[in-house]
């Protein structure tokens, strides 16, 4: 793994079940219960056989204030955004190309109110 690569992330949401369905449909993520000492605290997120993050329930409503924006790669950016919208996401920034080196991105808000970015090499 290279320095600076994202190794783990948490999605804290007031509605974990909706978030699980949304991300499974858009990105193909799968989940396993995270239950240290027998108490389920959330689910770990798996992609291509690797544990990459976690979804947990947030206390109260999540808002788009200060924080870190996570961008998830999608080979077909417009298709991923379209599917996300069909599943209840809202678009904060339409898919747009930055430049050849940086690629393209879109900023969304998932159905539970959590900001999420989608990135691709091409538009």
VMD Tcl script that draws the C-alpha trace (Angstrom):
set ca {
  {0.00 0.00 0.00}
  {1.24 3.51 -0.80}
  {1.43 6.46 1.57}
  {-1.74 8.52 1.30}
  {-4.00 5.68 0.12}
  {-7.35 5.48 1.90}
  {-7.24 2.41 4.10}
  {-10.45 2.74 6.11}
  {-13.50 4.97 6.44}
  {-16.63 5.14 8.55}
  {-20.05 6.12 7.30}
  {-22.02 7.37 10.29}
  {-25.68 7.70 9.42}
  {-29.04 7.98 11.17}
  {-30.35 5.17 8.91}
  {-27.78 2.33 8.52}
  {-30.19 -0.03 6.72}
  {-30.91 2.47 3.95}
  {-27.20 3.27 3.65}
  {-26.32 -0.43 3.36}
  {-28.83 -0.95 0.55}
  {-27.78 2.23 -1.26}
  {-24.02 1.49 -1.27}
  {-24.51 -2.19 -2.11}
  {-26.56 -1.25 -5.17}
  {-24.32 1.60 -6.36}
  {-20.85 0.13 -5.65}
  {-21.44 -3.59 -5.08}
  {-20.27 -3.47 -1.46}
  {-21.04 -6.37 0.86}
  {-21.20 -6.36 4.64}
  {-20.43 -8.35 7.76}
  {-21.70 -7.60 11.25}
  {-19.13 -5.98 13.51}
  {-19.85 -7.53 16.88}
  {-17.01 -7.30 19.39}
  {-17.94 -9.10 22.60}
  {-21.17 -10.28 20.96}
  {-22.81 -6.85 20.56}
  {-23.42 -5.67 16.97}
  {-22.08 -2.11 16.67}
  {-22.39 -1.80 12.89}
  {-21.26 -3.56 9.75}
  {-17.88 -3.73 8.10}
  {-17.81 -2.91 4.39}
  {-16.16 -5.35 1.99}
  {-15.12 -4.83 -1.64}
  {-13.14 -7.24 -3.81}
  {-12.43 -9.41 -0.77}
  {-10.97 -6.55 1.28}
  {-12.42 -4.94 4.39}
  {-12.47 -1.21 3.59}
  {-14.72 0.55 6.09}
  {-17.71 0.51 8.36}
  {-21.31 1.72 8.55}
  {-22.57 2.68 12.01}
  {-25.62 4.45 13.38}
  {-25.12 8.13 14.17}
  {-26.85 9.84 17.06}
  {-29.22 12.49 15.69}
  {-29.17 13.91 12.17}
  {-25.99 13.97 10.11}
  {-25.27 17.36 8.56}
  {-22.90 18.51 5.85}
  {-20.68 20.67 8.04}
  {-16.92 20.41 8.43}
  {-15.42 16.99 7.78}
  {-13.72 14.82 5.21}
  {-15.23 14.12 1.79}
  {-14.67 10.55 0.68}
  {-14.58 9.81 -3.06}
  {-15.37 6.31 -4.27}
  {-14.11 5.20 -7.69}
  {-16.63 4.20 -10.39}
  {-15.63 3.10 -13.89}
  {-18.79 4.68 -15.36}
  {-19.37 7.93 -13.47}
  {-22.64 9.00 -15.18}
  {-24.13 5.52 -14.65}
  {-23.12 5.48 -10.97}
  {-24.65 8.92 -10.40}
  {-27.84 7.93 -12.24}
  {-28.18 4.78 -10.14}
  {-27.45 6.71 -6.95}
  {-30.22 9.22 -7.77}
  {-32.65 6.39 -8.57}
  {-31.89 5.01 -5.10}
  {-32.58 8.30 -3.34}
  {-29.33 10.29 -3.48}
  {-29.28 13.98 -4.31}
  {-26.67 15.60 -6.51}
  {-24.71 18.51 -5.02}
  {-22.35 18.76 -8.00}
  {-23.08 17.23 -11.41}
  {-20.46 14.96 -13.00}
  {-17.74 17.12 -14.49}
  {-14.26 16.63 -15.87}
  {-11.46 18.41 -14.03}
  {-8.62 17.60 -16.45}
  {-6.96 14.58 -18.10}
  {-4.72 13.88 -15.11}
  {-7.28 14.43 -12.33}
  {-10.31 12.79 -13.96}
  {-13.98 13.48 -13.33}
  {-16.10 13.66 -10.20}
  {-19.57 14.25 -8.80}
  {-20.63 15.17 -5.26}
  {-23.73 13.48 -3.86}
  {-25.64 13.16 -0.62}
  {-26.77 9.62 0.12}
  {-30.40 8.89 1.11}
  {-29.49 9.17 4.81}
  {-27.89 12.63 4.53}
  {-24.21 11.64 4.31}
  {-22.07 13.44 1.68}
  {-20.21 11.10 -0.70}
  {-18.13 11.78 -3.80}
  {-17.81 9.60 -6.88}
  {-14.65 9.79 -9.02}
  {-13.57 8.31 -12.35}
  {-10.71 8.70 -14.83}
  {-13.14 9.73 -17.56}
  {-16.53 11.34 -17.94}
}
mol new
graphics top color blue
foreach p $ca { graphics top sphere $p radius 0.5 }
foreach p [lrange $ca 0 end-1] q [lrange $ca 1 end] { graphics top cylinder $p $q radius 0.2 }
display resetview
